[in-house]
């Protein structure tokens, strides 16, 4: 059995304290759980922050001031040892939505005074009873769409407030069978290594290539700007095919963390990919400029293959490198 109960309890206690704290008390909570030598990797425009006070004052306090009566609605909670560092470090992952009443402006986005959901996924490295590293990715364009803005052209797949796993088994508060986690990590590794073999003229049709890693009824829960898509054929049509066609000079930079527990697993990179737009992706033109994609992927395995995938891509960062400031454009309620 996998035993990460001490680390899981630390993060659950941290969330319990953080989610009820207000104002400057948020800094006190963070300082009590976070190590002095700390790094926080977040979605643009937050990017890298280096201590608890900075994370509190730059992200958490403004966000909580805007999203009143916040609820943390977790869909996945898990822990595991990091394959990337030889299974030395333990990371705890939480994924779901931060829901609140969007009552005050946030990042130039006008409030709706209605419920709004911020999709999030957070990886926390736990060492000696403290959080030493965090990767927290979310989906700011998803919030924009909820309040009626159009940060991107019409997306190829469906825009949804995304549900959690179909099986409702993602909240792994108790110990899990370590053999199941090993199977999940193997399925993720196979998929990652398989897609790294992409070639300009692939002998195997895309849908058949995908069938090597995915169940036929797969669901790809993509970020705002792309959307969610169901079944291998529609995934190939509505995301994977356009994505491959829309970029050239694809460089895989690797991951900083990759873990699995039970039927679930995931990874993040900083950045995962470096790509040059060749035109057409998300309706935007070729730029001739390479850009970095910071990505979190979370997976559910069924049998020997992957069957659900939740994706967080920092599109604000990527398009900012292309000279397009999505936040600034959205302040003027303009579509790209």
Backbone torsions as a table, in degrees:
resi	resn	phi	psi	omega
1	UNK	NA	142.8	174.7
2	UNK	-76.9	138.7	-177.5
3	UNK	-130.6	93.1	176.8
4	UNK	-121.3	30.9	-172.1
5	UNK	-64.8	-36.2	179.8
6	UNK	-64.0	-45.1	-179.9
7	UNK	-68.6	-39.0	177.9
8	UNK	-63.1	-43.3	-179.7
9	UNK	-62.2	-40.1	179.0
10	UNK	-58.4	-46.0	-177.9
11	UNK	-69.6	-39.4	177.6
12	UNK	-64.1	-40.7	176.4
13	UNK	-64.2	-40.1	177.8
14	UNK	-60.3	-48.0	179.8
15	UNK	-63.0	-40.7	-179.3
16	UNK	-60.4	-42.7	179.6
17	UNK	-72.5	-42.9	-177.5
18	UNK	-63.9	-41.4	-171.2
19	UNK	-73.7	-16.7	177.0
20	UNK	-103.6	-11.4	-179.7
21	UNK	-71.3	151.7	180.0
22	UNK	-129.5	148.1	172.5
23	UNK	54.6	-133.9	-176.8
24	UNK	-67.7	-16.8	176.6
25	UNK	-64.7	-22.7	176.5
26	UNK	-61.2	-39.7	178.0
27	UNK	-61.9	-40.7	-179.5
28	UNK	-63.7	-40.3	178.6
29	UNK	-63.4	-49.4	-179.3
30	UNK	-59.2	-43.6	-178.2
31	UNK	-64.5	-27.0	-179.6
32	UNK	-79.9	-19.5	-178.2
33	UNK	-109.3	-19.1	-171.1
34	UNK	-103.5	138.3	178.7
35	UNK	-70.4	157.1	179.6
36	UNK	-66.7	-40.1	178.9
37	UNK	-89.6	88.2	-166.4
38	UNK	-131.3	147.6	172.3
39	UNK	-134.5	133.9	179.0
40	UNK	-119.3	121.7	179.3
41	UNK	-109.4	117.3	-174.0
42	UNK	-132.0	171.9	-179.6
43	UNK	-63.9	145.6	173.2
44	UNK	-58.3	136.9	12.8
45	UNK	-94.2	15.0	-175.9
46	UNK	-83.0	-43.8	174.4
47	UNK	57.0	-135.7	-175.6
48	UNK	-91.9	129.6	173.9
49	UNK	-124.4	157.6	-166.3
50	UNK	-125.2	2.7	175.2
51	UNK	-158.2	166.5	-173.6
52	UNK	-61.6	-42.2	-178.3
53	UNK	-62.6	-42.6	-179.3
54	UNK	-65.0	-42.8	178.6
55	UNK	-63.4	-41.4	179.6
56	UNK	-63.1	-49.2	-172.8
57	UNK	-78.7	-26.8	-177.4
58	UNK	-88.6	-41.6	-177.5
59	UNK	-109.5	-61.7	-166.3
60	UNK	-65.2	-47.3	-177.2
61	UNK	-65.3	-46.6	176.2
62	UNK	-62.0	-39.9	-180.0
63	UNK	-63.4	-45.6	-178.3
64	UNK	-68.9	-28.1	175.3
65	UNK	-68.6	-28.9	-179.1
66	UNK	-88.1	-40.1	-177.6
67	UNK	-103.0	91.2	-174.6
68	UNK	-74.6	154.4	177.8
69	UNK	52.1	46.3	-174.4
70	UNK	-62.5	137.1	170.5
71	UNK	-116.8	137.5	172.1
72	UNK	-94.7	116.7	-176.7
73	UNK	-113.8	89.6	-174.6
74	UNK	-81.0	140.4	174.8
75	UNK	-111.7	-29.3	176.6
76	UNK	-132.7	135.0	173.0
77	UNK	-143.4	121.5	-172.1
78	UNK	-157.2	170.0	176.7
79	UNK	-146.9	162.0	177.9
80	UNK	-176.2	171.7	175.9
81	UNK	-91.9	142.6	-171.5
82	UNK	-78.6	114.4	178.4
83	UNK	-60.4	-31.2	-172.8
84	UNK	-68.5	-31.8	178.7
85	UNK	-102.6	24.3	178.3
86	UNK	77.6	28.6	177.7
87	UNK	62.9	38.0	179.4
88	UNK	-92.1	-45.2	-173.5
89	UNK	-96.2	151.9	177.6
90	UNK	-105.8	130.4	177.7
91	UNK	-122.5	145.0	176.3
92	UNK	-115.6	131.8	-175.3
93	UNK	-117.5	135.6	174.2
94	UNK	-127.5	134.7	178.1
95	UNK	-138.3	141.9	177.2
96	UNK	165.9	-135.5	179.6
97	UNK	-133.3	145.1	165.7
98	UNK	-101.2	113.5	-174.5
99	UNK	-109.9	139.8	176.4
100	UNK	-160.4	179.2	173.1
101	UNK	-87.7	114.9	-174.7
102	UNK	-78.9	86.7	-169.7
103	UNK	-100.9	-21.8	-178.5
104	UNK	-132.3	151.8	-179.9
105	UNK	-51.4	142.1	176.6
106	UNK	-140.1	119.9	178.2
107	UNK	57.6	31.3	-178.7
108	UNK	83.5	1.7	178.5
109	UNK	-89.9	124.0	-178.4
110	UNK	-71.5	139.8	-176.9
111	UNK	-73.4	153.7	178.8
112	UNK	-99.6	-16.7	-171.1
113	UNK	58.9	25.4	175.4
114	UNK	-124.8	171.1	173.3
115	UNK	-57.4	140.3	173.5
116	UNK	-143.6	150.5	-175.8
117	UNK	-119.0	129.3	170.2
118	UNK	-105.5	108.7	174.4
119	UNK	-63.3	136.3	179.1
120	UNK	-145.4	156.3	167.0
121	UNK	-143.5	132.3	-174.4
122	UNK	-130.3	125.7	172.7
123	UNK	-103.1	125.5	177.2
124	UNK	-121.5	124.2	174.6
125	UNK	-87.2	127.6	-176.9
126	UNK	-114.3	124.3	178.2
127	UNK	-137.6	127.2	176.1
128	UNK	51.6	43.0	174.9
129	UNK	76.4	13.0	179.1
130	UNK	-132.9	155.0	173.1
131	UNK	-86.6	119.9	-175.9
132	UNK	-105.5	-23.8	177.0
133	UNK	-145.0	145.9	175.2
134	UNK	-137.2	137.2	164.8
135	UNK	-118.3	115.4	-179.7
136	UNK	-124.3	105.0	178.1
137	UNK	-105.4	146.7	176.4
138	UNK	-143.1	-163.2	-171.4
139	UNK	-138.3	79.6	-179.4
140	UNK	-62.2	-41.6	176.3
141	UNK	-58.3	-28.6	176.4
142	UNK	-63.5	-38.5	175.7
143	UNK	-65.8	-42.1	179.5
144	UNK	-57.5	-45.0	-179.0
145	UNK	-63.8	-36.1	-180.0
146	UNK	-62.9	-28.3	-178.8
147	UNK	-100.5	12.1	172.0
148	UNK	96.0	6.4	176.3
149	UNK	-84.7	161.0	178.9
150	UNK	-124.2	79.0	-175.6
151	UNK	-68.5	-22.4	-178.6
152	UNK	-134.0	164.3	171.3
153	UNK	-62.0	168.1	179.3
154	UNK	-53.0	131.3	-174.5
155	UNK	-83.9	161.7	-174.6
156	UNK	-78.1	-23.1	-178.6
157	UNK	-119.5	-166.8	-169.6
158	UNK	-90.2	137.4	173.6
159	UNK	-90.6	123.0	-177.0
160	UNK	-143.7	154.3	160.2
161	UNK	-79.4	111.3	-162.8
162	UNK	-79.7	135.1	175.4
163	UNK	-79.1	170.3	174.9
164	UNK	-83.5	-162.4	-176.1
165	UNK	-59.7	142.9	178.9
166	UNK	-58.0	-33.7	-176.9
167	UNK	-81.9	-10.5	-176.9
168	UNK	56.2	34.3	-178.2
169	UNK	-114.0	18.5	-173.8
170	UNK	-80.8	-16.4	-177.9
171	UNK	-89.6	91.2	-173.5
172	UNK	-97.1	73.5	179.6
173	UNK	-74.5	-24.8	-178.4
174	UNK	-100.5	170.9	177.4
175	UNK	-62.7	147.0	-178.7
176	UNK	-119.8	159.3	175.9
177	UNK	-67.2	115.6	-175.9
178	UNK	-63.0	-27.8	179.2
179	UNK	-64.2	-35.5	178.5
180	UNK	-67.7	-39.6	176.8
181	UNK	-62.9	-38.0	177.9
182	UNK	-64.0	-39.2	177.0
183	UNK	-63.9	-41.4	-179.5
184	UNK	-65.3	-44.1	179.5
185	UNK	-63.0	-38.4	178.2
186	UNK	-63.4	-39.8	179.0
187	UNK	-66.1	-39.5	177.9
188	UNK	-66.8	-45.2	179.4
189	UNK	-59.1	-42.2	179.9
190	UNK	-61.3	-45.8	-179.1
191	UNK	-63.7	-45.5	-179.0
192	UNK	-61.1	-45.9	-178.4
193	UNK	-70.5	-29.9	179.3
194	UNK	-69.2	-45.0	-177.8
195	UNK	-72.6	-18.4	176.5
196	UNK	-70.1	-12.5	-179.8
197	UNK	-91.7	8.2	178.5
198	UNK	-48.1	137.6	174.8
199	UNK	-130.8	159.3	-177.5
200	UNK	-60.5	-39.8	178.3
201	UNK	-119.9	89.1	-176.5
202	UNK	-79.4	130.0	179.1
203	UNK	-66.7	-37.3	-177.2
204	UNK	-87.0	129.4	175.7
205	UNK	-55.9	146.7	-174.4
206	UNK	-54.6	-45.2	-177.8
207	UNK	-62.9	-35.4	178.5
208	UNK	-72.5	-36.2	174.7
209	UNK	-61.3	-46.0	-179.0
210	UNK	-62.1	-34.3	-179.2
211	UNK	-64.7	-16.6	176.4
212	UNK	-67.3	-29.7	-174.7
213	UNK	-113.1	-21.3	-168.0
214	UNK	-121.1	146.5	169.3
215	UNK	-73.5	154.4	-174.3
216	UNK	-60.0	-34.6	-177.1
217	UNK	-95.8	31.1	179.4
218	UNK	-57.4	152.6	171.2
219	UNK	-127.4	129.8	178.4
220	UNK	-109.7	104.5	-176.9
221	UNK	-89.2	85.3	-172.7
222	UNK	-84.9	168.6	-179.0
223	UNK	-75.5	163.7	174.8
224	UNK	-57.6	137.1	-174.2
225	UNK	108.9	-25.7	173.7
226	UNK	-120.4	-56.6	177.7
227	UNK	99.8	-174.4	-177.2
228	UNK	-102.0	146.1	-178.0
229	UNK	-144.6	148.4	-166.9
230	UNK	-127.0	132.3	-178.1
231	UNK	83.8	151.3	-179.0
232	UNK	-58.2	-44.7	-176.6
233	UNK	-62.8	-43.2	-179.6
234	UNK	-73.7	-31.4	175.5
235	UNK	-63.5	-43.4	177.7
236	UNK	-62.7	-40.0	-177.6
237	UNK	-74.9	-41.2	-168.4
238	UNK	-98.9	-13.2	173.7
239	UNK	-141.3	-59.6	-169.4
240	UNK	-60.1	-44.5	178.5
241	UNK	-63.2	-53.4	178.0
242	UNK	-59.7	-35.1	-179.9
243	UNK	-64.8	-47.2	-179.6
244	UNK	-65.4	-37.1	-178.9
245	UNK	-73.5	-22.7	-172.4
246	UNK	-89.1	-3.0	-177.6
247	UNK	-135.6	154.6	172.2
248	UNK	-132.0	174.8	178.2
249	UNK	52.0	50.3	-177.4
250	UNK	-76.6	122.5	178.5
251	UNK	-119.9	125.0	176.1
252	UNK	-91.6	118.9	-176.2
253	UNK	-93.5	-5.1	-179.6
254	UNK	91.6	-178.4	-178.8
255	UNK	-119.5	156.6	173.0
256	UNK	-92.8	-26.6	179.1
257	UNK	-149.1	137.6	174.4
258	UNK	-145.3	118.6	-175.9
259	UNK	-138.4	166.7	174.3
260	UNK	-151.9	151.0	172.5
261	UNK	-150.9	133.3	-177.1
262	UNK	59.0	-134.9	-179.4
263	UNK	-90.6	11.2	-173.7
264	UNK	-124.6	153.8	177.0
265	UNK	-168.8	175.3	179.4
266	UNK	-179.0	179.9	-178.5
267	UNK	-155.7	164.9	168.5
268	UNK	-143.5	156.5	175.5
269	UNK	-132.0	166.7	-177.5
270	UNK	-147.5	74.6	-5.6
271	UNK	-92.9	166.3	175.3
272	UNK	-77.0	-44.1	-170.9
273	UNK	-132.3	150.7	166.6
274	UNK	-122.8	124.9	-170.7
275	UNK	-137.3	152.4	175.0
276	UNK	-117.6	117.3	180.0
277	UNK	-60.8	129.4	177.5
278	UNK	-102.9	4.1	175.5
279	UNK	106.5	136.5	174.6
280	UNK	104.2	-32.0	-176.8
281	UNK	-67.1	127.6	-177.9
282	UNK	55.3	27.3	176.1
283	UNK	73.3	13.2	-176.0
284	UNK	-105.5	151.9	-173.2
285	UNK	-79.5	167.0	171.5
286	UNK	-63.6	143.0	-175.8
287	UNK	-118.4	-24.0	-173.4
288	UNK	75.8	-0.4	179.9
289	UNK	-106.9	133.3	173.4
290	UNK	-78.8	153.4	179.3
291	UNK	-145.1	154.9	-178.9
292	UNK	-95.6	138.6	173.3
293	UNK	-111.7	118.3	173.3
294	UNK	-94.3	124.1	-170.3
295	UNK	-135.3	139.5	163.2
296	UNK	-114.5	132.2	173.0
297	UNK	-121.1	133.1	172.1
298	UNK	-122.0	143.1	-171.8
299	UNK	-132.0	151.7	164.8
300	UNK	-119.2	130.6	177.0
301	UNK	-98.0	142.1	171.5
302	UNK	-133.1	119.1	-172.9
303	UNK	71.2	-132.4	-179.3
304	UNK	-97.1	-0.7	-174.0
305	UNK	-125.3	167.7	177.7
306	UNK	-83.3	146.9	-174.5
307	UNK	-135.1	-21.4	172.3
308	UNK	-137.7	146.9	-176.3
309	UNK	-146.4	121.8	176.1
310	UNK	-106.6	128.9	-171.0
311	UNK	-125.2	136.8	175.5
312	UNK	-123.9	115.9	178.6
313	UNK	-121.3	128.9	-179.4
314	UNK	-79.4	80.3	-179.5
315	UNK	-70.4	-27.5	177.2
316	UNK	-62.8	-41.0	178.0
317	UNK	-67.9	-46.0	-176.9
318	UNK	-61.2	-50.4	-176.7
319	UNK	-73.1	-24.6	173.9
320	UNK	-62.6	-36.2	176.4
321	UNK	-68.3	-21.3	177.4
322	UNK	-90.0	4.2	179.1
323	UNK	87.9	14.4	-179.2
324	UNK	-116.2	115.1	179.6
325	UNK	-95.5	96.5	-175.4
326	UNK	-62.6	-39.8	-179.8
327	UNK	-63.9	-44.0	-178.8
328	UNK	-64.7	-42.7	179.4
329	UNK	-63.5	-37.9	-177.0
330	UNK	-72.5	-24.6	175.2
331	UNK	-60.0	-31.1	178.5
332	UNK	-93.8	9.4	179.8
333	UNK	55.7	43.1	178.9
334	UNK	-106.0	143.1	171.5
335	UNK	-90.3	143.3	174.5
336	UNK	-74.5	NA	NA
